[in-house]
Amino acid sequence: MAILPTLAVLLSLVSAAGFGLVGRTIKRREVQSTMRIGQDAFVLWWYSLAAATLLGAAAALPVFVDLEVFLTLTVLTLLVLCVGLCGLLFYLVFLFTARRSLLMPMIIGYAGFFLFLVWFILAGSPTGVERTNWGPTIHYAAPIDSGPVFWAVILLLVGPQVIASLGYLSLYWKVDDRQRRQRILLVGLSILAWFGSSLIGTGPSTSDSDWWRLTSR
């Protein structure tokens, strides 16, 4: 493997370990029993993020060149990501509303979104796995990185979390405890930065560039 792709894989592995460590740390925090469901949802986000990062690093290896295997790995990554996004969204909304009843509608919604993502990939008619300097990638008969459906996918991926994090940030002015305000500011702004920066790589000219593939890790 070339130096930059190898470095990208190593950075992904380090990131996955960091995400897992954060999830483990949050899991061990003592919280009130009424807040346990929110804590578990946040832990689920970090563990899912770690797993999705590991799957992404595995997909970058040159050994996955069979189309069916690569598609399976891609679908599995999307499944793990949807589980994590559901956990994160519920965590943010639960802290803002304290409503447990919203969990099931979110699970159903993200189950539907996962099926939509699978359809979106298959609708592009995957024809094979193309070798690139950054590892294998799916080649489609019909481009899927443009058009209204593509932008609908992007908005559904980042939109709910961005809106929910803005709502969570609004709690900053409603609490008096300094530590809680710092936590609200840190979590809210970091989520906005994380999802906002991902929009940079939506264009094909950016997503295929070496600098983005490396820095996005």
C-alpha positions as a Markdown table, in Angstrom:
| # | Residue | x | y | z |
|---|---|---|---|---|
| 1 | Met | 0.0 | 0.0 | 0.0 |
| 2 | Ala | 1.1 | 3.6 | -0.7 |
| 3 | Ile | 2.1 | 5.8 | 2.2 |
| 4 | Leu | -1.0 | 8.1 | 2.3 |
| 5 | Pro | -3.6 | 5.3 | 2.1 |
| 6 | Thr | -1.8 | 3.4 | 4.8 |
| 7 | Leu | -1.7 | 6.4 | 7.0 |
| 8 | Ala | -5.4 | 6.9 | 6.4 |
| 9 | Val | -6.1 | 3.4 | 7.5 |
| 10 | Leu | -4.0 | 3.8 | 10.6 |
| 11 | Leu | -5.7 | 7.1 | 11.5 |
| 12 | Ser | -9.1 | 5.3 | 11.1 |
| 13 | Leu | -7.9 | 2.6 | 13.5 |
| 14 | Val | -6.8 | 5.1 | 16.0 |
| 15 | Ser | -10.1 | 7.0 | 15.7 |
| 16 | Ala | -12.1 | 3.8 | 16.2 |
| 17 | Ala | -10.1 | 3.1 | 19.3 |
| 18 | Gly | -10.8 | 6.6 | 20.6 |
| 19 | Phe | -14.5 | 6.4 | 19.8 |
| 20 | Gly | -14.7 | 3.1 | 21.7 |
| 21 | Leu | -12.9 | 4.6 | 24.6 |
| 22 | Val | -15.2 | 7.5 | 24.8 |
| 23 | Gly | -18.2 | 5.2 | 24.7 |
| 24 | Arg | -16.7 | 3.1 | 27.5 |
| 25 | Thr | -16.0 | 6.2 | 29.6 |
| 26 | Ile | -19.6 | 7.5 | 29.2 |
| 27 | Lys | -21.0 | 4.0 | 30.0 |
| 28 | Arg | -19.2 | 4.0 | 33.4 |
| 29 | Arg | -20.5 | 7.4 | 34.4 |
| 30 | Glu | -23.0 | 7.3 | 37.3 |
| 31 | Val | -26.3 | 8.9 | 36.3 |
| 32 | Gln | -29.8 | 9.0 | 37.7 |
| 33 | Ser | -32.0 | 6.0 | 36.7 |
| 34 | Thr | -34.3 | 8.2 | 34.8 |
| 35 | Met | -31.4 | 9.4 | 32.6 |
| 36 | Arg | -30.0 | 5.9 | 31.9 |
| 37 | Ile | -31.9 | 5.5 | 28.7 |
| 38 | Gly | -30.3 | 8.7 | 27.3 |
| 39 | Gln | -26.9 | 7.6 | 28.5 |
| 40 | Asp | -27.2 | 4.2 | 26.8 |
| 41 | Ala | -28.3 | 5.9 | 23.6 |
| 42 | Phe | -25.2 | 8.1 | 23.6 |
| 43 | Val | -23.0 | 5.1 | 24.4 |
| 44 | Leu | -24.6 | 3.3 | 21.4 |
| 45 | Trp | -23.6 | 6.2 | 19.2 |
| 46 | Trp | -19.9 | 6.1 | 20.1 |
| 47 | Tyr | -19.7 | 2.3 | 19.8 |
| 48 | Ser | -21.5 | 2.4 | 16.5 |
| 49 | Leu | -19.2 | 5.1 | 15.3 |
| 50 | Ala | -16.2 | 3.0 | 16.3 |
| 51 | Ala | -17.6 | -0.1 | 14.5 |
| 52 | Ala | -18.5 | 1.9 | 11.4 |
| 53 | Thr | -14.9 | 3.4 | 11.3 |
| 54 | Leu | -13.4 | -0.1 | 11.6 |
| 55 | Leu | -15.6 | -1.3 | 8.8 |
| 56 | Gly | -14.6 | 1.7 | 6.7 |
| 57 | Ala | -10.9 | 0.9 | 7.3 |
| 58 | Ala | -11.5 | -2.7 | 6.4 |
| 59 | Ala | -13.2 | -1.7 | 3.2 |
| 60 | Ala | -10.1 | 0.3 | 2.2 |
| 61 | Leu | -8.0 | -2.8 | 2.2 |
| 62 | Pro | -7.2 | -4.2 | -1.3 |
| 63 | Val | -8.4 | -7.7 | -0.4 |
| 64 | Phe | -12.1 | -6.8 | -0.8 |
| 65 | Val | -12.4 | -6.8 | -4.6 |
| 66 | Asp | -15.4 | -9.1 | -5.0 |
| 67 | Leu | -18.6 | -7.0 | -5.7 |
| 68 | Glu | -20.9 | -9.1 | -3.5 |
| 69 | Val | -18.5 | -9.0 | -0.6 |
| 70 | Phe | -17.9 | -5.3 | -0.9 |
| 71 | Leu | -21.6 | -4.6 | -1.2 |
| 72 | Thr | -22.3 | -6.6 | 1.9 |
| 73 | Leu | -19.6 | -4.7 | 3.8 |
| 74 | Thr | -21.0 | -1.4 | 2.6 |
| 75 | Val | -24.6 | -2.4 | 3.6 |
| 76 | Leu | -23.3 | -3.6 | 7.0 |
| 77 | Thr | -21.6 | -0.2 | 7.5 |
| 78 | Leu | -24.7 | 1.7 | 6.7 |
| 79 | Leu | -26.7 | -0.5 | 9.1 |
| 80 | Val | -24.3 | 0.2 | 11.9 |
| 81 | Leu | -24.3 | 3.9 | 11.1 |
| 82 | Cys | -28.1 | 4.1 | 11.1 |
| 83 | Val | -28.1 | 2.4 | 14.5 |
| 84 | Gly | -25.6 | 5.0 | 15.8 |
| 85 | Leu | -27.4 | 8.0 | 14.3 |
| 86 | Cys | -30.7 | 6.8 | 15.9 |
| 87 | Gly | -29.0 | 6.6 | 19.2 |
| 88 | Leu | -27.4 | 10.0 | 18.9 |
| 89 | Leu | -30.7 | 11.7 | 17.8 |
| 90 | Phe | -32.6 | 10.1 | 20.6 |
| 91 | Tyr | -30.0 | 11.2 | 23.1 |
| 92 | Leu | -30.2 | 14.8 | 22.0 |
| 93 | Val | -34.0 | 14.9 | 21.8 |
| 94 | Phe | -34.3 | 13.1 | 25.1 |
| 95 | Leu | -32.2 | 15.6 | 26.9 |
| 96 | Phe | -34.3 | 18.4 | 25.4 |
| 97 | Thr | -37.7 | 16.8 | 25.9 |
| 98 | Ala | -37.3 | 14.0 | 28.5 |
| 99 | Arg | -39.7 | 11.9 | 26.4 |
| 100 | Arg | -38.9 | 8.2 | 26.2 |
| 101 | Ser | -41.9 | 7.6 | 23.9 |
| 102 | Leu | -39.9 | 9.1 | 21.0 |
| 103 | Leu | -37.5 | 6.2 | 20.9 |
| 104 | Met | -39.8 | 3.8 | 18.9 |
| 105 | Pro | -40.7 | 6.3 | 16.2 |
| 106 | Met | -37.0 | 7.0 | 15.7 |
| 107 | Ile | -36.2 | 3.3 | 15.5 |
| 108 | Ile | -38.9 | 2.9 | 12.8 |
| 109 | Gly | -37.7 | 6.0 | 11.0 |
| 110 | Tyr | -34.1 | 4.9 | 10.8 |
| 111 | Ala | -35.1 | 1.4 | 9.8 |
| 112 | Gly | -36.9 | 3.0 | 6.9 |
| 113 | Phe | -33.9 | 5.2 | 6.2 |
| 114 | Phe | -31.6 | 2.2 | 6.1 |
| 115 | Leu | -33.8 | 0.5 | 3.5 |
| 116 | Phe | -33.8 | 3.7 | 1.6 |
| 117 | Leu | -30.0 | 3.8 | 1.6 |
| 118 | Val | -29.8 | 0.2 | 0.4 |
| 119 | Trp | -32.3 | 1.0 | -2.4 |
| 120 | Phe | -30.3 | 4.1 | -3.3 |
| 121 | Ile | -27.1 | 2.1 | -3.7 |
| 122 | Leu | -28.7 | -0.8 | -5.7 |
| 123 | Ala | -30.6 | 1.7 | -7.9 |
| 124 | Gly | -27.2 | 2.9 | -9.1 |
| 125 | Ser | -26.7 | -0.5 | -10.6 |
| 126 | Pro | -23.3 | -1.5 | -9.1 |
| 127 | Thr | -21.2 | -3.2 | -11.9 |
| 128 | Gly | -18.0 | -4.1 | -10.1 |
| 129 | Val | -15.3 | -3.0 | -7.6 |
| 130 | Glu | -12.7 | -0.6 | -9.0 |
| 131 | Arg | -9.2 | -0.5 | -7.6 |
| 132 | Thr | -8.0 | 3.0 | -6.7 |
| 133 | Asn | -5.0 | 4.4 | -4.9 |
| 134 | Trp | -7.1 | 4.5 | -1.8 |
| 135 | Gly | -8.4 | 1.0 | -2.0 |
| 136 | Pro | -11.4 | -0.6 | -3.6 |
| 137 | Thr | -14.5 | 1.4 | -4.5 |
| 138 | Ile | -17.9 | 0.4 | -6.1 |
| 139 | His | -18.3 | 1.3 | -9.7 |
| 140 | Tyr | -21.9 | 2.2 | -10.7 |
| 141 | Ala | -23.5 | 2.1 | -14.1 |
| 142 | Ala | -25.5 | 5.2 | -13.2 |
| 143 | Pro | -23.7 | 7.9 | -11.1 |
| 144 | Ile | -25.2 | 8.3 | -7.6 |
| 145 | Asp | -23.2 | 11.3 | -6.4 |
| 146 | Ser | -25.5 | 14.0 | -7.8 |
| 147 | Gly | -29.2 | 14.8 | -8.3 |
| 148 | Pro | -32.1 | 15.4 | -5.9 |
| 149 | Val | -32.1 | 11.9 | -4.4 |
| 150 | Phe | -28.4 | 12.2 | -3.5 |
| 151 | Trp | -29.0 | 15.5 | -1.7 |
| 152 | Ala | -32.0 | 14.0 | 0.0 |
| 153 | Val | -29.7 | 11.3 | 1.4 |
| 154 | Ile | -27.2 | 13.9 | 2.6 |
| 155 | Leu | -29.9 | 16.0 | 4.3 |
| 156 | Leu | -31.4 | 13.0 | 6.0 |
| 157 | Leu | -28.0 | 11.9 | 7.2 |
| 158 | Val | -26.9 | 15.2 | 8.8 |
| 159 | Gly | -30.1 | 17.3 | 9.1 |
| 160 | Pro | -31.8 | 15.7 | 12.1 |
| 161 | Gln | -28.6 | 15.7 | 14.2 |
| 162 | Val | -27.8 | 19.3 | 13.3 |
| 163 | Ile | -31.3 | 20.5 | 14.2 |
| 164 | Ala | -31.3 | 18.4 | 17.4 |
| 165 | Ser | -27.9 | 19.7 | 18.4 |
| 166 | Leu | -29.1 | 23.3 | 18.0 |
| 167 | Gly | -32.0 | 22.5 | 20.2 |
| 168 | Tyr | -29.6 | 20.9 | 22.8 |
| 169 | Leu | -27.4 | 24.0 | 22.6 |
| 170 | Ser | -30.4 | 26.2 | 23.5 |
| 171 | Leu | -30.4 | 24.5 | 27.0 |
| 172 | Tyr | -27.1 | 26.4 | 27.6 |
| 173 | Trp | -29.1 | 29.5 | 28.7 |
| 174 | Lys | -31.5 | 27.4 | 30.8 |
| 175 | Val | -29.2 | 25.8 | 33.3 |
| 176 | Asp | -27.2 | 27.4 | 36.1 |
| 177 | Asp | -24.7 | 24.6 | 36.8 |
| 178 | Arg | -21.3 | 25.5 | 35.2 |
| 179 | Gln | -20.2 | 22.0 | 34.5 |
| 180 | Arg | -23.5 | 21.2 | 32.8 |
| 181 | Arg | -23.2 | 24.3 | 30.7 |
| 182 | Gln | -19.7 | 23.3 | 29.6 |
| 183 | Arg | -20.9 | 19.9 | 28.7 |
| 184 | Ile | -23.8 | 21.3 | 26.7 |
| 185 | Leu | -21.4 | 23.6 | 24.8 |
| 186 | Leu | -18.8 | 20.9 | 24.2 |
| 187 | Val | -21.3 | 18.2 | 23.0 |
| 188 | Gly | -23.5 | 20.6 | 20.9 |
| 189 | Leu | -20.6 | 22.4 | 19.1 |
| 190 | Ser | -18.7 | 19.2 | 18.5 |
| 191 | Ile | -21.7 | 17.5 | 16.9 |
| 192 | Leu | -22.3 | 20.6 | 14.7 |
| 193 | Ala | -18.6 | 20.6 | 13.7 |
| 194 | Trp | -18.5 | 16.9 | 13.0 |
| 195 | Phe | -21.6 | 16.7 | 10.8 |
| 196 | Gly | -21.0 | 20.1 | 9.3 |
| 197 | Ser | -17.5 | 19.2 | 8.2 |
| 198 | Ser | -18.8 | 16.1 | 6.5 |
| 199 | Leu | -20.6 | 18.2 | 4.1 |
| 200 | Ile | -17.3 | 19.3 | 2.7 |
| 201 | Gly | -16.7 | 15.9 | 1.2 |
| 202 | Thr | -20.1 | 15.7 | -0.6 |
| 203 | Gly | -18.8 | 16.9 | -4.0 |
| 204 | Pro | -17.0 | 14.3 | -6.2 |
| 205 | Ser | -14.1 | 16.7 | -6.8 |
| 206 | Thr | -13.5 | 16.9 | -3.0 |
| 207 | Ser | -14.4 | 13.4 | -2.0 |
| 208 | Asp | -11.9 | 11.9 | -4.5 |
| 209 | Ser | -9.0 | 14.2 | -3.6 |
| 210 | Asp | -6.1 | 13.0 | -1.5 |
| 211 | Trp | -6.2 | 15.8 | 1.0 |
| 212 | Trp | -9.8 | 15.1 | 1.8 |
| 213 | Arg | -9.5 | 11.4 | 2.1 |
| 214 | Leu | -6.6 | 11.9 | 4.6 |
| 215 | Thr | -8.0 | 14.8 | 6.6 |
| 216 | Ser | -11.5 | 13.3 | 6.9 |
| 217 | Arg | -10.0 | 10.5 | 8.9 |
